[in-house]
C-alpha cells in the first residue's frame, strides 16, 4: 500500500497496522488487481424516479459523493442510515467488502448498530469498520483504502475536509474505481467541494425507516431534486435477520407519494 500522505499526519499505531493486514487479506481473497471494471459504471438506487434523474442511471462508481444531514444541528442518524444503504448496494453488486472509517461515537454522532445495519442490507461480513482518533486520520484511512483496490467502497466521517483533501479522495477514487463517500456533519454541508453528487438527508415520518432526500449537487449535467423514501422490508422473504433465503437484502427503497388531497385538517375545512 502507499505510504501515508505527509499532509494528513496520521499516526502509525497498532490499529492502523491491523487495518493494513485486513485490507491485504481482502486483496488476496478477491484478486483485486483483476477485479476492477466489473459490473456497470453506476449502481441503481432501485427508485426509477431517482435513477432516471441521475445522468448515469444510478450512482456512479469510482467517484466521490457527499452526504450530510438536512438539519444543521441534527439528523446524523438519518444521514448515516441512507449512507449504509448505498454502501450495501455497492457491496452486493460488486461482491467485495466496504470500509467505514469513523471517529468514536460522541455527542450527536450516532454509534453503529450491527443488527440495524443488517436490516438495511449491510451485513457484518461485508463491512470493515476502522476507528480513527481524529479527522485527519479518517481522511488518511479513506485514501489508503481507496488506493488498495481491495474493496467496493469507502465511507468516512471526518468533522471537516478541506478542498485539497476532497480532491485527493476524488483522484484516488477515479484512479482505482473504488467509490468514496464523505458523511459530513451539518455544519460542513455547504462547504464547496469536488463531489460528483451531494445529498442532504433528513428523517421523514413513517412506520419504519424513512428519509427526506435532496440531491443538491449533481455534476455531469444533473439537476437538483428531492424525494421522500421509505425502506420497504419484505417479510415474506425475510429469514429473520433482514436477508432472504438467497442471501440478498429482503427489501429496498420505495417512493412515498404526497397526500393527494393535502393534510386531513385542510380537507376538513
C-alpha positions as CSV (number, residue, x, y, z in Angstrom):
1,X,0.0,0.0,0.0
2,X,1.2,3.6,-0.5
3,X,2.7,5.4,2.5
4,X,0.5,7.7,4.5
5,X,0.4,11.2,2.8
6,X,2.5,13.7,4.7
7,X,-0.4,16.2,4.7
8,X,-2.5,14.1,7.0
9,X,-0.2,13.4,9.8
10,X,-2.0,10.1,10.6
11,X,-0.4,8.1,13.4
12,X,1.1,4.7,12.6
13,X,-0.3,2.8,15.6
14,X,-1.3,-0.8,16.1
15,X,-4.9,-0.2,14.9
16,X,-3.7,1.1,11.5
17,X,-1.3,-1.8,11.2
18,X,-4.2,-4.1,11.8
19,X,-6.3,-2.3,9.2
20,X,-3.4,-2.8,6.7
21,X,-3.4,-6.6,7.4
22,X,-7.2,-6.8,7.0
23,X,-7.1,-5.0,3.6
24,X,-4.1,-7.1,2.5
25,X,-6.2,-10.2,3.2
26,X,-9.1,-8.8,1.2
27,X,-6.7,-8.1,-1.7
28,X,-5.5,-11.7,-1.7
29,X,-9.0,-13.1,-1.4
30,X,-10.7,-11.0,-4.1
31,X,-7.8,-10.9,-6.6
32,X,-8.3,-7.1,-6.7
33,X,-5.8,-6.5,-9.5
34,X,-8.2,-8.1,-12.0
35,X,-11.4,-7.2,-10.3
36,X,-11.7,-3.6,-11.4
37,X,-14.0,-2.9,-14.3
38,X,-16.6,-5.5,-13.2
39,X,-20.2,-4.5,-13.2
40,X,-21.9,-1.4,-14.6
41,X,-20.5,2.1,-14.3
42,X,-23.3,3.1,-12.0
43,X,-25.3,1.4,-9.2
44,X,-29.1,1.9,-9.4
45,X,-30.8,3.1,-6.2
46,X,-33.8,1.0,-7.1
47,X,-36.1,4.0,-7.4
48,X,-36.8,4.8,-11.0
49,X,-37.7,8.4,-10.3
50,X,-34.2,9.0,-8.9
51,X,-32.3,6.7,-11.2
52,X,-33.8,8.4,-14.2
53,X,-32.9,11.8,-12.6
54,X,-29.2,10.9,-12.4
55,X,-27.3,11.3,-15.7
56,X,-25.7,7.8,-15.2
57,X,-28.9,5.9,-14.5
58,X,-27.8,5.5,-10.9
59,X,-24.9,6.3,-8.5
60,X,-21.6,6.5,-10.5
61,X,-18.8,4.3,-9.3
62,X,-15.2,5.4,-8.9
63,X,-16.2,8.9,-7.8
64,X,-16.6,11.0,-4.6
65,X,-20.1,11.5,-3.1
66,X,-21.1,13.6,-0.1
67,X,-23.9,13.0,2.3
68,X,-24.9,15.5,5.0
69,X,-27.8,16.0,7.4
70,X,-30.5,18.3,6.2
71,X,-30.8,19.8,9.6
72,X,-27.5,21.6,10.7
73,X,-27.7,20.5,14.3
74,X,-29.2,17.1,13.9
75,X,-30.3,14.4,11.6
76,X,-27.0,12.5,11.7
77,X,-28.7,9.1,12.2
78,X,-30.9,9.6,9.2
79,X,-27.9,10.5,7.0
80,X,-26.0,7.5,8.3
81,X,-28.8,5.1,7.6
82,X,-29.1,6.4,4.0
83,X,-25.3,6.1,3.6
84,X,-25.5,2.5,4.9
85,X,-28.0,1.5,2.2
86,X,-25.8,3.0,-0.5
87,X,-22.8,1.0,0.8
88,X,-24.9,-2.1,0.9
89,X,-25.8,-1.6,-2.8
90,X,-22.2,-1.4,-3.7
91,X,-21.2,-4.4,-1.6
92,X,-23.9,-6.5,-3.0
93,X,-23.4,-5.6,-6.7
94,X,-19.6,-5.7,-6.5
95,X,-19.2,-8.8,-4.3
96,X,-16.5,-7.2,-2.1
97,X,-16.4,-5.6,1.3
98,X,-16.9,-1.9,2.1
99,X,-15.0,0.1,4.7
100,X,-16.5,2.6,7.2
101,X,-13.9,5.0,8.6
102,X,-15.1,6.9,11.6
103,X,-14.3,8.6,14.8
104,X,-15.6,7.2,18.1
105,X,-19.2,8.0,18.8
106,X,-19.9,11.1,20.9
107,X,-22.4,13.8,21.2
108,X,-24.8,13.8,18.3
109,X,-22.6,11.3,16.4
110,X,-24.6,8.0,16.4
111,X,-23.0,4.7,17.1
112,X,-23.2,1.9,14.6
113,X,-25.7,-0.9,15.5
114,X,-24.9,-4.1,13.7
115,X,-28.4,-5.5,13.7
116,X,-29.8,-2.2,12.4
117,X,-27.2,-2.1,9.6
118,X,-28.0,-5.7,8.6
119,X,-31.7,-4.8,8.5
120,X,-30.8,-2.1,5.9
121,X,-28.9,-4.7,3.9
122,X,-25.3,-4.1,5.1
123,X,-24.2,-7.5,6.5
124,X,-21.3,-7.6,9.1
125,X,-19.2,-9.9,6.9
126,X,-19.2,-7.2,4.2
127,X,-18.2,-4.4,6.4
128,X,-14.7,-3.4,7.7
129,X,-15.0,-0.8,10.5
130,X,-12.0,1.4,11.1
131,X,-11.9,3.7,14.2
132,X,-9.7,6.7,13.8
133,X,-8.7,9.3,16.5
134,X,-9.4,12.4,14.5
135,X,-10.5,13.8,11.2
136,X,-7.0,13.8,9.6
137,X,-6.7,10.1,10.4
138,X,-10.1,9.4,8.9
139,X,-9.1,11.1,5.7
140,X,-5.8,9.2,5.6
141,X,-7.5,5.9,6.2
142,X,-10.0,6.6,3.4
143,X,-7.2,7.3,0.9
144,X,-5.3,4.2,1.9
145,X,-8.4,2.0,1.4
146,X,-9.3,3.7,-1.8
147,X,-5.9,3.1,-3.3
148,X,-5.8,-0.6,-2.1
149,X,-8.4,-1.6,-4.8
150,X,-9.5,-4.4,-2.4
151,X,-12.9,-3.0,-1.5
152,X,-16.1,-1.9,-3.3
153,X,-16.5,1.5,-1.5
154,X,-15.1,3.5,1.4
155,X,-17.1,5.9,3.6
156,X,-15.5,8.3,6.1
157,X,-16.9,10.5,8.8
158,X,-14.5,13.4,9.3
159,X,-15.6,16.5,11.2
160,X,-14.1,18.6,8.3
161,X,-12.5,18.1,4.9
162,X,-10.9,20.9,3.0
163,X,-10.9,21.3,-0.8
164,X,-7.4,19.7,-1.1
165,X,-8.5,16.6,1.0
166,X,-11.6,16.2,-1.1
167,X,-9.6,16.5,-4.3
168,X,-7.2,13.8,-3.2
169,X,-10.2,11.5,-2.5
170,X,-11.7,12.2,-5.8
171,X,-8.5,11.4,-7.7
172,X,-7.9,8.2,-5.7
173,X,-11.5,7.1,-6.5
174,X,-11.0,7.8,-10.2
175,X,-7.7,6.0,-10.3
176,X,-8.9,2.8,-8.7
177,X,-12.6,2.7,-9.5
178,X,-13.5,2.4,-5.8
179,X,-16.4,4.6,-4.8
180,X,-15.9,7.2,-2.0
181,X,-18.4,8.7,0.4
182,X,-18.0,11.6,2.8
183,X,-20.6,11.5,5.6
184,X,-20.3,15.1,6.9
185,X,-21.9,16.9,9.8
186,X,-24.5,19.5,9.2
187,X,-22.0,22.4,9.7
188,X,-19.9,21.2,6.8
189,X,-22.8,20.7,4.3
190,X,-22.3,24.0,2.5
191,X,-18.5,23.7,2.0
192,X,-17.6,23.8,-1.7
193,X,-16.1,20.6,-2.9
194,X,-15.4,18.3,-5.9
195,X,-18.0,15.7,-5.1
196,X,-19.9,14.3,-8.1
197,X,-23.1,14.2,-6.1
198,X,-24.1,15.8,-2.8
199,X,-27.1,14.8,-0.8
200,X,-28.9,16.3,2.1
201,X,-30.8,13.8,4.2
202,X,-33.4,14.1,7.0
203,X,-35.8,11.9,8.7
204,X,-39.3,11.6,7.4
205,X,-42.4,10.4,9.3
206,X,-43.5,6.8,8.8
207,X,-44.0,3.4,10.4
208,X,-40.4,2.4,9.6
209,X,-37.1,3.9,8.3
210,X,-38.0,6.9,6.1
211,X,-36.0,9.8,4.7
212,X,-36.4,13.1,3.0
213,X,-33.6,13.1,0.4
214,X,-32.4,16.1,-1.5
215,X,-29.9,16.0,-4.3
216,X,-28.3,19.4,-4.0
217,X,-25.4,19.0,-6.4
218,X,-25.0,16.7,-9.4
219,X,-22.2,17.0,-11.9
220,X,-22.4,15.7,-15.4
221,X,-25.5,17.7,-16.4
222,X,-27.6,16.6,-13.5
223,X,-30.1,18.8,-11.7
224,X,-31.3,19.1,-8.1
225,X,-34.3,17.2,-6.9
226,X,-35.9,15.9,-3.7
227,X,-37.8,12.8,-2.7
228,X,-39.3,11.1,0.3
229,X,-38.3,7.5,0.6
230,X,-39.0,4.7,3.0
231,X,-37.4,1.3,3.5
232,X,-39.7,-1.5,2.2
233,X,-39.0,-4.7,4.1
234,X,-40.3,-7.9,2.5
235,X,-41.3,-10.0,5.5
236,X,-42.3,-12.9,3.2
237,X,-38.7,-13.2,2.0
238,X,-37.0,-12.5,5.4
239,X,-35.4,-15.3,7.2
240,X,-35.4,-13.3,10.5
241,X,-32.2,-11.3,10.1
242,X,-33.0,-8.9,7.3
243,X,-31.9,-11.2,4.5
244,X,-33.8,-13.6,2.2
245,X,-33.0,-17.2,1.5
246,X,-30.8,-16.2,-1.4
247,X,-28.6,-14.1,0.9
248,X,-29.7,-10.8,-0.6
249,X,-31.4,-7.9,1.4
250,X,-35.1,-8.6,1.8
251,X,-36.2,-5.0,0.9
252,X,-35.4,-1.8,-0.8
253,X,-36.3,1.9,-1.2
254,X,-39.8,2.8,-2.0
255,X,-41.0,6.3,-3.1
256,X,-43.6,7.8,-0.7
257,X,-46.3,9.7,-2.6
258,X,-47.5,13.0,-1.1
259,X,-51.0,13.1,0.3
260,X,-53.3,13.6,-2.7
261,X,-55.7,15.9,-1.0
262,X,-53.4,17.6,1.4
263,X,-53.4,17.2,5.3
264,X,-56.5,15.9,7.0
265,X,-57.0,19.3,8.7
266,X,-57.2,21.0,5.4
267,X,-59.7,18.5,3.9
268,X,-62.0,19.1,6.9
269,X,-62.2,22.8,6.2
